[in-house]
Amino acid sequence: MTFSSQEFKQQFPLFSQEENRGLVYLDNAATTQKPACVIDAIRDFYLHSNANTHRSSHRLARRATEMVEQVRAASARFLGAQSPREVVFTRGATEGLNLLANSLCRGLVAGDEIVLSTAEHHANLVPWQMLAVQYGLVLRFVPDANGVPQIERITEVLSPRTRVVSITGGSNALGFRTDLATLRATIAATSSAATSSQRDLRWIVDGSQLAAHDVVDVAAIGCDFFVCSAHKFYGPTGIGLVYGREELLRDLPPWQGGGEMITSVDLLASDYADLPHRFEAGTSSLAAIAGLGACLEFLGKQDRQGMAQYEHTLLAYLHDRLSQIPELELLSGPRNNLGIASFVHPRCAAIDIAQWLDGRDIAVRVGHHCAQPLLHAAGHTATVRASLVAYNSREDIDRLVAGVEELVLQLDDTTVPPVAADSGKDSAEAYSWQPDDLSKLDLDALRTQQNWQDRYRTLMRWAKVISRKDHIRTTEHLVQGCESSAWLVHRREAGVHRFAIDSDSRIVKGLGALMLSQIDGVSDDAVAPSQLHQIFDELGLSQQLSESRGNGFRALVERAFELMRA
């Protein structure tokens, strides 16, 4: 087989819809698009097989039960498991990790240790934190370099009290693959050298980012448990897979109770079902399981080696193009990478870049990517993440780079210097800041802009009148509810209200300038919050900006009027 990205993309109906024909979708690490066969399978289940499984004896229930167990067998083959009994269906990787954490920790005692890494998704960090508090466990972390775990040094944190090692197979924030071969060898050596009472160490791999890019073989990996979500590898949302070695699953207590996970119940005790059903309480996402089955069949027909090679070549091109943009800082590299480029620009907040690209129909992810410890260790609070899969193209990359380059051209290094503090007899603290000059901001000119891109450019230009004010960047002046940090100060002066604002985000500065152009220098009751919200809506900002960005503008308005009323 030879792999064709163009032919591959044609199997995904979303891209053929009129509103999506110009879409560049580079948010695949969050969720991938779905091929037609997956969508058809979900629809077909509801049309022809919708019934609950296992308990009922009628025709539809038998058909639904048969489908679920066929997909379980296909999932076992997909993961390289020895038996379908080693595959548990969950609602996703997050639920799978919670299941393992709760079931494994129930058998631990205070002082036992869990080994994690700074690169973990919050789903592989928070459950262990919660249970460490509940059971008195100790969390230890693999040594890292700027957040990237150094697996070869894991022996520094392994001890006779280590009971669980739970490590990501690849970073969803920066894209690097974990050295699972070294991890396997180290854990094997540690276990063989330990006494029999010290060998009950369990190894979990969070494979959420692996399955779309690599052929998974849990036997080759050597882990005890493996977790992934179907929506990350072209399947539906609402269904995840937990692999566990059968002898280990058999000894684990169930996590949730009720429904199909029991064989008999009386008022004081219950008998649990056999594997894997004891871990599947309640009604599973049956239509999603049907969609998963179609997804696995779809992937089985693809040239997975050709897909991987294509993605590797495309990712190298992406990093090469981004590296040529002046000042842009790449936090990721193309080698041993799961399709992710993560970057920031020193003169523009990450959210501003993402919002600008969205205006050009380019979908990327922005934020901490549910991996705050890793980004903090790397020296950032948010990045722009472009993540690709096999239906992306060089043209997609070119459009992304052109969009970032266009935004960079809008930026200007020069800022209005802050006005020196008043040196008169009045309080120096009260006058340690001066309002910015907003006299040249023309709301009518902003209204007459013909499209959103021009209005966005205008707001970015307005941001330039907002000077940097380090002395107001304190917790006291921080506005709660803004997606990007924003600081707002106020005073009464000669019977009118005066304000000053600052932010690391250009678009927040522009929105702040818009707000202050209406309320700075006015007297009491000269303007109402509703008037500002009306302007926001009239300009189309509520439709074009993200919900969180709109909420940020409303938070600014609310805080400004709180200060005016104080």
PEURBEL-V247470 format. One record per residue. N is the residue number from 1. RES is the residue in one small letter. SS is DSSP state (A for helix, B for strand, O for the rest). PHI is phi in radians with two decimals (* if undefined). Layout:
n=N res=RES ss=SS phi=PHI
n=N res=RES ss=SS phi=PHI
This chain:
n=1 res=m ss=O phi=*
n=2 res=t ss=O phi=-2.06
n=3 res=f ss=O phi=-1.66
n=4 res=s ss=O phi=-2.12
n=5 res=s ss=A phi=-1.10
n=6 res=q ss=A phi=-1.11
n=7 res=e ss=A phi=-1.17
n=8 res=f ss=A phi=-1.06
n=9 res=k ss=A phi=-1.13
n=10 res=q ss=O phi=-1.13
n=11 res=q ss=O phi=-1.51
n=12 res=f ss=O phi=-1.96
n=13 res=p ss=A phi=-1.09
n=14 res=l ss=A phi=-0.97
n=15 res=f ss=A phi=-1.31
n=16 res=s ss=A phi=-1.66
n=17 res=q ss=O phi=-1.25
n=18 res=e ss=A phi=-0.92
n=19 res=e ss=A phi=-1.29
n=20 res=n ss=A phi=-2.01
n=21 res=r ss=O phi=-1.19
n=22 res=g ss=O phi=-1.78
n=23 res=l ss=O phi=-1.28
n=24 res=v ss=B phi=-1.85
n=25 res=y ss=B phi=-1.77
n=26 res=l ss=O phi=-2.21
n=27 res=d ss=B phi=-2.12
n=28 res=n ss=O phi=-1.30
n=29 res=a ss=O phi=-1.20
n=30 res=a ss=O phi=-1.42
n=31 res=t ss=O phi=-2.85
n=32 res=t ss=O phi=-1.62
n=33 res=q ss=O phi=-1.31
n=34 res=k ss=O phi=-1.98
n=35 res=p ss=O phi=-1.23
n=36 res=a ss=A phi=-1.00
n=37 res=c ss=A phi=-1.12
n=38 res=v ss=A phi=-1.20
n=39 res=i ss=A phi=-1.08
n=40 res=d ss=A phi=-1.14
n=41 res=a ss=A phi=-1.17
n=42 res=i ss=A phi=-1.13
n=43 res=r ss=A phi=-1.11
n=44 res=d ss=A phi=-1.12
n=45 res=f ss=A phi=-1.06
n=46 res=y ss=A phi=-1.20
n=47 res=l ss=A phi=-1.36
n=48 res=h ss=A phi=-2.17
n=49 res=s ss=O phi=-2.36
n=50 res=n ss=O phi=-1.15
n=51 res=a ss=O phi=-2.91
n=52 res=n ss=O phi=-1.39
n=53 res=t ss=O phi=-1.80
n=54 res=h ss=O phi=1.22
n=55 res=r ss=O phi=-1.45
n=56 res=s ss=O phi=-1.43
n=57 res=s ss=O phi=-1.85
n=58 res=h ss=O phi=-1.36
n=59 res=r ss=A phi=-1.03
n=60 res=l ss=A phi=-1.13
n=61 res=a ss=A phi=-1.13
n=62 res=r ss=A phi=-1.10
n=63 res=r ss=A phi=-1.14
n=64 res=a ss=A phi=-1.13
n=65 res=t ss=A phi=-1.11
n=66 res=e ss=A phi=-1.05
n=67 res=m ss=A phi=-1.06
n=68 res=v ss=A phi=-1.04
n=69 res=e ss=A phi=-1.28
n=70 res=q ss=A phi=-1.15
n=71 res=v ss=A phi=-1.19
n=72 res=r ss=A phi=-1.09
n=73 res=a ss=A phi=-1.12
n=74 res=a ss=A phi=-1.13
n=75 res=s ss=A phi=-1.14
n=76 res=a ss=A phi=-1.08
n=77 res=r ss=A phi=-1.14
n=78 res=f ss=A phi=-1.06
n=79 res=l ss=A phi=-1.60
n=80 res=g ss=O phi=1.39
n=81 res=a ss=O phi=-1.30
n=82 res=q ss=O phi=-1.36
n=83 res=s ss=O phi=-2.64
n=84 res=p ss=A phi=-1.04
n=85 res=r ss=A phi=-1.16
n=86 res=e ss=A phi=-1.61
n=87 res=v ss=B phi=-2.05
n=88 res=v ss=B phi=-1.95
n=89 res=f ss=B phi=-1.51
n=90 res=t ss=B phi=-2.26
n=91 res=r ss=O phi=-1.38
n=92 res=g ss=O phi=2.87
n=93 res=a ss=A phi=-1.13
n=94 res=t ss=A phi=-1.07
n=95 res=e ss=A phi=-1.14
n=96 res=g ss=A phi=-1.07
n=97 res=l ss=A phi=-1.22
n=98 res=n ss=A phi=-1.13
n=99 res=l ss=A phi=-1.02
n=100 res=l ss=A phi=-1.13
n=101 res=a ss=A phi=-1.07
n=102 res=n ss=A phi=-1.18
n=103 res=s ss=A phi=-1.24
n=104 res=l ss=A phi=-1.22
n=105 res=c ss=A phi=-1.23
n=106 res=r ss=O phi=-1.10
n=107 res=g ss=O phi=-1.72
n=108 res=l ss=O phi=-1.70
n=109 res=v ss=O phi=-2.17
n=110 res=a ss=O phi=-0.93
n=111 res=g ss=O phi=1.71
n=112 res=d ss=O phi=-1.13
n=113 res=e ss=B phi=-2.09
n=114 res=i ss=B phi=-2.03
n=115 res=v ss=B phi=-1.83
n=116 res=l ss=B phi=-2.22
n=117 res=s ss=O phi=-2.35
n=118 res=t ss=O phi=-1.23
n=119 res=a ss=O phi=-1.57
n=120 res=e ss=O phi=-1.21
n=121 res=h ss=O phi=-1.07
n=122 res=h ss=A phi=-0.96
n=123 res=a ss=A phi=-1.17
n=124 res=n ss=A phi=-1.89
n=125 res=l ss=O phi=-2.25
n=126 res=v ss=A phi=-1.08
n=127 res=p ss=A phi=-1.00
n=128 res=w ss=A phi=-1.18
n=129 res=q ss=A phi=-1.06
n=130 res=m ss=A phi=-1.08
n=131 res=l ss=A phi=-1.35
n=132 res=a ss=A phi=-1.09
n=133 res=v ss=A phi=-1.16
n=134 res=q ss=A phi=-1.15
n=135 res=y ss=A phi=-1.89
n=136 res=g ss=O phi=1.25
n=137 res=l ss=O phi=-1.54
n=138 res=v ss=B phi=-1.99
n=139 res=l ss=B phi=-1.65
n=140 res=r ss=B phi=-2.18
n=141 res=f ss=B phi=-2.24
n=142 res=v ss=O phi=-1.03
n=143 res=p ss=O phi=-0.94
n=144 res=d ss=B phi=-2.35
n=145 res=a ss=B phi=-2.12
n=146 res=n ss=O phi=0.94
n=147 res=g ss=O phi=1.64
n=148 res=v ss=B phi=-1.43
n=149 res=p ss=B phi=-1.12
n=150 res=q ss=O phi=-1.75
n=151 res=i ss=A phi=-1.03
n=152 res=e ss=A phi=-1.14
n=153 res=r ss=A phi=-1.82
n=154 res=i ss=A phi=-1.11
n=155 res=t ss=A phi=-1.07
n=156 res=e ss=A phi=-1.18
n=157 res=v ss=O phi=-2.04
n=158 res=l ss=O phi=-1.36
n=159 res=s ss=O phi=-2.59
n=160 res=p ss=O phi=-1.04
n=161 res=r ss=O phi=-1.63
n=162 res=t ss=B phi=-1.19
n=163 res=r ss=B phi=-2.00
n=164 res=v ss=B phi=-2.41
n=165 res=v ss=B phi=-2.06
n=166 res=s ss=B phi=-2.17
n=167 res=i ss=B phi=-2.31
n=168 res=t ss=B phi=-1.19
n=169 res=g ss=O phi=-1.38
n=170 res=g ss=B phi=-3.03
n=171 res=s ss=O phi=-1.33
n=172 res=n ss=O phi=-1.38
n=173 res=a ss=O phi=-1.67
n=174 res=l ss=O phi=-2.04
n=175 res=g ss=O phi=1.60
n=176 res=f ss=B phi=-1.22
n=177 res=r ss=B phi=-1.41
n=178 res=t ss=O phi=-1.42
n=179 res=d ss=O phi=-1.35
n=180 res=l ss=A phi=-1.22
n=181 res=a ss=A phi=-1.14
n=182 res=t ss=A phi=-1.14
n=183 res=l ss=A phi=-1.08
n=184 res=r ss=A phi=-1.08
n=185 res=a ss=A phi=-1.10
n=186 res=t ss=A phi=-1.18
n=187 res=i ss=A phi=-1.14
n=188 res=a ss=A phi=-1.10
n=189 res=a ss=A phi=-1.15
n=190 res=t ss=A phi=-1.12
n=191 res=s ss=A phi=-1.18
n=192 res=s ss=A phi=-1.23
n=193 res=a ss=A phi=-1.48
n=194 res=a ss=O phi=-1.41
n=195 res=t ss=O phi=-1.28
n=196 res=s ss=A phi=-1.02
n=197 res=s ss=A phi=-1.33
n=198 res=q ss=A phi=-1.81
n=199 res=r ss=O phi=-1.62
n=200 res=d ss=O phi=-1.48
n=201 res=l ss=O phi=-1.72
n=202 res=r ss=B phi=-1.98
n=203 res=w ss=B phi=-2.03
n=204 res=i ss=B phi=-1.99
n=205 res=v ss=B phi=-2.00
n=206 res=d ss=B phi=-1.45
n=207 res=g ss=O phi=-1.69
n=208 res=s ss=O phi=-0.99
n=209 res=q ss=O phi=-1.60
n=210 res=l ss=O phi=-1.44
n=211 res=a ss=O phi=-1.13
n=212 res=a ss=O phi=-1.29
n=213 res=h ss=O phi=-1.98
n=214 res=d ss=O phi=-2.13
n=215 res=v ss=O phi=-1.32
n=216 res=v ss=O phi=-1.49
n=217 res=d ss=O phi=-2.45
n=218 res=v ss=A phi=-1.13
n=219 res=a ss=A phi=-1.17
n=220 res=a ss=A phi=-1.20
n=221 res=i ss=A phi=-1.12
n=222 res=g ss=O phi=1.57
n=223 res=c ss=O phi=-1.37
n=224 res=d ss=O phi=-1.48
n=225 res=f ss=B phi=-2.43
n=226 res=f ss=B phi=-2.47
n=227 res=v ss=B phi=-2.27
n=228 res=c ss=B phi=-2.73
n=229 res=s ss=B phi=-2.07
n=230 res=a ss=A phi=-1.12
n=231 res=h ss=A phi=-1.20
n=232 res=k ss=A phi=-1.48
n=233 res=f ss=O phi=-2.25
n=234 res=y ss=O phi=1.40
n=235 res=g ss=O phi=-1.65
n=236 res=p ss=O phi=-1.37
n=237 res=t ss=O phi=-1.35
n=238 res=g ss=O phi=1.53
n=239 res=i ss=O phi=-2.50
n=240 res=g ss=B phi=-2.31
n=241 res=l ss=B phi=-2.14
n=242 res=v ss=B phi=-2.07
n=243 res=y ss=B phi=-1.70
n=244 res=g ss=B phi=-2.54
n=245 res=r ss=O phi=-1.03
n=246 res=e ss=A phi=-0.96
n=247 res=e ss=A phi=-1.14
n=248 res=l ss=A phi=-1.40
n=249 res=l ss=A phi=-1.02
n=250 res=r ss=A phi=-1.10
n=251 res=d ss=A phi=-1.58
n=252 res=l ss=O phi=-1.45
n=253 res=p ss=O phi=-1.32
n=254 res=p ss=O phi=-1.12
n=255 res=w ss=O phi=-1.69
n=256 res=q ss=O phi=-1.77
n=257 res=g ss=O phi=-2.12
n=258 res=g ss=O phi=2.13
n=259 res=g ss=A phi=1.19
n=260 res=e ss=A phi=-1.32
n=261 res=m ss=A phi=-1.51
n=262 res=i ss=B phi=-2.21
n=263 res=t ss=B phi=-1.88
n=264 res=s ss=B phi=-2.65
n=265 res=v ss=B phi=-2.42
n=266 res=d ss=O phi=-2.13
n=267 res=l ss=O phi=-1.21
n=268 res=l ss=O phi=-2.02
n=269 res=a ss=O phi=-2.76
n=270 res=s ss=B phi=-2.41
n=271 res=d ss=B phi=-1.83
n=272 res=y ss=B phi=-1.51
n=273 res=a ss=O phi=-1.23
n=274 res=d ss=O phi=-1.30
n=275 res=l ss=O phi=-1.16
n=276 res=p ss=O phi=-1.61
n=277 res=h ss=A phi=-1.19
n=278 res=r ss=A phi=-1.12
n=279 res=f ss=A phi=-1.77
n=280 res=e ss=O phi=-2.10
n=281 res=a ss=O phi=-1.24
n=282 res=g ss=O phi=1.35
n=283 res=t ss=O phi=-1.45
n=284 res=s ss=O phi=-1.26
n=285 res=s ss=O phi=-1.36
n=286 res=l ss=A phi=-1.14
n=287 res=a ss=A phi=-1.12
n=288 res=a ss=A phi=-1.15
n=289 res=i ss=A phi=-1.11
n=290 res=a ss=A phi=-1.07
n=291 res=g ss=A phi=-1.13
n=292 res=l ss=A phi=-1.07
n=293 res=g ss=A phi=-1.03
n=294 res=a ss=A phi=-1.13
n=295 res=c ss=A phi=-1.10
n=296 res=l ss=A phi=-1.14
n=297 res=e ss=A phi=-1.13
n=298 res=f ss=A phi=-1.04
n=299 res=l ss=A phi=-1.15
n=300 res=g ss=A phi=-1.12
n=301 res=k ss=O phi=-1.59
n=302 res=q ss=O phi=-1.60
n=303 res=d ss=O phi=-1.47
n=304 res=r ss=A phi=-1.11
n=305 res=q ss=A phi=-1.17
n=306 res=g ss=A phi=-1.13
n=307 res=m ss=A phi=-1.05
n=308 res=a ss=A phi=-1.10
n=309 res=q ss=A phi=-1.15
n=310 res=y ss=A phi=-1.07
n=311 res=e ss=A phi=-1.09
n=312 res=h ss=A phi=-1.08
n=313 res=t ss=A phi=-1.13
n=314 res=l ss=A phi=-1.16
n=315 res=l ss=A phi=-1.14
n=316 res=a ss=A phi=-1.09
n=317 res=y ss=A phi=-1.11
n=318 res=l ss=A phi=-1.05
n=319 res=h ss=A phi=-1.15
n=320 res=d ss=A phi=-1.10
n=321 res=r ss=A phi=-1.15
n=322 res=l ss=A phi=-1.14
n=323 res=s ss=A phi=-1.16
n=324 res=q ss=O phi=-1.54
n=325 res=i ss=O phi=-1.43
n=326 res=p ss=O phi=-0.96
n=327 res=e ss=O phi=1.29
n=328 res=l ss=O phi=-1.10
n=329 res=e ss=B phi=-1.86
n=330 res=l ss=B phi=-1.60
n=331 res=l ss=O phi=-1.63
n=332 res=s ss=O phi=-2.00
n=333 res=g ss=O phi=-2.36
n=334 res=p ss=O phi=-1.38
n=335 res=r ss=O phi=-1.39
n=336 res=n ss=O phi=0.90
n=337 res=n ss=B phi=-2.09
n=338 res=l ss=O phi=-1.62
n=339 res=g ss=O phi=1.52
n=340 res=i ss=B phi=-2.13
n=341 res=a ss=B phi=-2.10
n=342 res=s ss=B phi=-2.12
n=343 res=f ss=B phi=-2.63
n=344 res=v ss=B phi=-2.43
n=345 res=h ss=B phi=-2.26
n=346 res=p ss=O phi=-1.16
n=347 res=r ss=O phi=-1.94
n=348 res=c ss=B phi=-2.73
n=349 res=a ss=O phi=-1.12
n=350 res=a ss=A phi=-1.00
n=351 res=i ss=A phi=-1.13
n=352 res=d ss=A phi=-1.16
n=353 res=i ss=A phi=-1.12
n=354 res=a ss=A phi=-1.10
n=355 res=q ss=A phi=-1.15
n=356 res=w ss=A phi=-1.08
n=357 res=l ss=A phi=-1.15
n=358 res=d ss=A phi=-1.05
n=359 res=g ss=O phi=-1.14
n=360 res=r ss=O phi=-1.87
n=361 res=d ss=O phi=1.07
n=362 res=i ss=B phi=-2.07
n=363 res=a ss=B phi=-1.68
n=364 res=v ss=O phi=-2.25
n=365 res=r ss=B phi=-1.90
n=366 res=v ss=B phi=-2.36
n=367 res=g ss=B phi=2.29
n=368 res=h ss=O phi=-1.64
n=369 res=h ss=O phi=1.03
n=370 res=c ss=O phi=0.95
n=371 res=a ss=O phi=-2.51
n=372 res=q ss=A phi=-1.04
n=373 res=p ss=A phi=-1.01
n=374 res=l ss=A phi=-1.14
n=375 res=l ss=A phi=-1.17
n=376 res=h ss=A phi=-1.08
n=377 res=a ss=A phi=-1.14
n=378 res=a ss=O phi=-1.45
n=379 res=g ss=O phi=1.60
n=380 res=h ss=O phi=-2.40
n=381 res=t ss=O phi=-1.85
n=382 res=a ss=O phi=-2.73
n=383 res=t ss=B phi=-2.37
n=384 res=v ss=B phi=-1.60
n=385 res=r ss=B phi=-2.08
n=386 res=a ss=B phi=-1.85
n=387 res=s ss=B phi=-2.22
n=388 res=l ss=O phi=-2.05
n=389 res=v ss=O phi=-2.38
n=390 res=a ss=O phi=-1.26
n=391 res=y ss=O phi=-1.55
n=392 res=n ss=O phi=-1.41
n=393 res=s ss=O phi=-2.48
n=394 res=r ss=A phi=-1.08
n=395 res=e ss=A phi=-1.11
n=396 res=d ss=A phi=-1.05
n=397 res=i ss=A phi=-1.10
n=398 res=d ss=A phi=-1.08
n=399 res=r ss=A phi=-1.19
n=400 res=l ss=A phi=-1.04
n=401 res=v ss=A phi=-1.11
n=402 res=a ss=A phi=-1.07
n=403 res=g ss=A phi=-1.14
n=404 res=v ss=A phi=-1.14
n=405 res=e ss=A phi=-1.07
n=406 res=e ss=A phi=-1.11
n=407 res=l ss=A phi=-1.14
n=408 res=v ss=A phi=-1.03
n=409 res=l ss=A phi=-1.13
n=410 res=q ss=A phi=-1.35
n=411 res=l ss=O phi=-1.41
n=412 res=d ss=O phi=-2.38
n=413 res=d ss=O phi=-1.09
n=414 res=t ss=O phi=-1.32
n=415 res=t ss=O phi=-2.25
n=416 res=v ss=O phi=-1.25
n=417 res=p ss=O phi=-1.15
n=418 res=p ss=O phi=-1.10
n=419 res=v ss=O phi=-1.28
n=420 res=a ss=O phi=-1.07
n=421 res=a ss=O phi=-1.09
n=422 res=d ss=O phi=-1.10
n=423 res=s ss=O phi=-1.81
n=424 res=g ss=O phi=-1.38
n=425 res=k ss=O phi=-1.44
n=426 res=d ss=O phi=-1.21
n=427 res=s ss=O phi=-0.99
n=428 res=a ss=O phi=-1.14
n=429 res=e ss=O phi=-1.15
n=430 res=a ss=O phi=-1.13
n=431 res=y ss=O phi=-1.95
n=432 res=s ss=O phi=-1.37
n=433 res=w ss=O phi=-2.38
n=434 res=q ss=O phi=-2.20
n=435 res=p ss=O phi=-1.08
n=436 res=d ss=O phi=-1.36
n=437 res=d ss=O phi=-1.41
n=438 res=l ss=O phi=-1.82
n=439 res=s ss=O phi=-1.13
n=440 res=k ss=O phi=-1.63
n=441 res=l ss=O phi=-1.43
n=442 res=d ss=O phi=-2.02
n=443 res=l ss=A phi=-1.10
n=444 res=d ss=A phi=-1.10
n=445 res=a ss=A phi=-1.12
n=446 res=l ss=A phi=-1.16
n=447 res=r ss=A phi=-1.11
n=448 res=t ss=O phi=-1.43
n=449 res=q ss=O phi=-1.07
n=450 res=q ss=O phi=-1.37
n=451 res=n ss=O phi=-2.52
n=452 res=w ss=A phi=-1.11
n=453 res=q ss=A phi=-1.04
n=454 res=d ss=A phi=-1.19
n=455 res=r ss=A phi=-1.17
n=456 res=y ss=A phi=-1.10
n=457 res=r ss=A phi=-1.05
n=458 res=t ss=A phi=-1.10
n=459 res=l ss=A phi=-1.09
n=460 res=m ss=A phi=-1.12
n=461 res=r ss=A phi=-1.21
n=462 res=w ss=A phi=-1.05
n=463 res=a ss=A phi=-1.04
n=464 res=k ss=A phi=-1.20
n=465 res=v ss=A phi=-1.42
n=466 res=i ss=O phi=-1.57
n=467 res=s ss=O phi=-1.38
n=468 res=r ss=O phi=-1.29
n=469 res=k ss=O phi=-2.32
n=470 res=d ss=A phi=-1.04
n=471 res=h ss=A phi=-1.30
n=472 res=i ss=A phi=-1.78
n=473 res=r ss=O phi=-1.43
n=474 res=t ss=O phi=-2.19
n=475 res=t ss=A phi=-1.03
n=476 res=e ss=A phi=-1.03
n=477 res=h ss=A phi=-1.73
n=478 res=l ss=B phi=-1.22
n=479 res=v ss=O phi=-1.51
n=480 res=q ss=O phi=-1.36
n=481 res=g ss=O phi=1.80
n=482 res=c ss=O phi=-1.56
n=483 res=e ss=O phi=-1.14
n=484 res=s ss=O phi=-1.89
n=485 res=s ss=O phi=-1.04
n=486 res=a ss=B phi=-2.48
n=487 res=w ss=B phi=-2.14
n=488 res=l ss=B phi=-2.32
n=489 res=v ss=B phi=-2.21
n=490 res=h ss=B phi=-2.61
n=491 res=r ss=B phi=-2.69
n=492 res=r ss=B phi=-1.64
n=493 res=e ss=B phi=-2.58
n=494 res=a ss=O phi=0.96
n=495 res=g ss=O phi=1.44
n=496 res=v ss=B phi=-2.22
n=497 res=h ss=B phi=-1.65
n=498 res=r ss=B phi=-2.09
n=499 res=f ss=B phi=-2.31
n=500 res=a ss=B phi=-2.55
n=501 res=i ss=B phi=-2.37
n=502 res=d ss=B phi=-2.63
n=503 res=s ss=B phi=-2.85
n=504 res=d ss=O phi=-1.43
n=505 res=s ss=O phi=-1.68
n=506 res=r ss=A phi=-1.11
n=507 res=i ss=A phi=-1.21
n=508 res=v ss=A phi=-1.15
n=509 res=k ss=A phi=-1.07
n=510 res=g ss=A phi=-1.12
n=511 res=l ss=A phi=-1.16
n=512 res=g ss=A phi=-1.12
n=513 res=a ss=A phi=-1.11
n=514 res=l ss=A phi=-1.03
n=515 res=m ss=A phi=-1.11
n=516 res=l ss=A phi=-1.18
n=517 res=s ss=A phi=-1.09
n=518 res=q ss=A phi=-1.77
n=519 res=i ss=A phi=-2.14
n=520 res=d ss=O phi=-1.29
n=521 res=g ss=O phi=1.53
n=522 res=v ss=O phi=-1.73
n=523 res=s ss=O phi=-1.58
n=524 res=d ss=O phi=-0.99
n=525 res=d ss=O phi=1.11
n=526 res=a ss=O phi=-1.31
n=527 res=v ss=O phi=-2.58
n=528 res=a ss=O phi=-2.01
n=529 res=p ss=A phi=-0.95
n=530 res=s ss=A phi=-1.05
n=531 res=q ss=A phi=-1.17
n=532 res=l ss=A phi=-1.21
n=533 res=h ss=A phi=-1.12
n=534 res=q ss=A phi=-1.14
n=535 res=i ss=A phi=-1.06
n=536 res=f ss=A phi=-0.99
n=537 res=d ss=A phi=-1.25
n=538 res=e ss=A phi=-1.06
n=539 res=l ss=O phi=-1.37
n=540 res=g ss=O phi=1.37
n=541 res=l ss=A phi=-1.21
n=542 res=s ss=A phi=-1.16
n=543 res=q ss=A phi=-1.49
n=544 res=q ss=A phi=-1.60
n=545 res=l ss=O phi=-1.49
n=546 res=s ss=O phi=-1.13
n=547 res=e ss=A phi=-1.04
n=548 res=s ss=A phi=-1.16
n=549 res=r ss=A phi=-1.22
n=550 res=g ss=A phi=-1.09
n=551 res=n ss=A phi=-1.10
n=552 res=g ss=A phi=-1.12
n=553 res=f ss=A phi=-1.10
n=554 res=r ss=A phi=-1.13
n=555 res=a ss=A phi=-1.15
n=556 res=l ss=A phi=-1.07
n=557 res=v ss=A phi=-1.09
n=558 res=e ss=A phi=-1.06
n=559 res=r ss=A phi=-1.16
n=560 res=a ss=A phi=-1.06
n=561 res=f ss=A phi=-1.33
n=562 res=e ss=A phi=-1.08
n=563 res=l ss=A phi=-1.15
n=564 res=m ss=A phi=-1.16
n=565 res=r ss=A phi=-1.43
n=566 res=a ss=O phi=-1.17
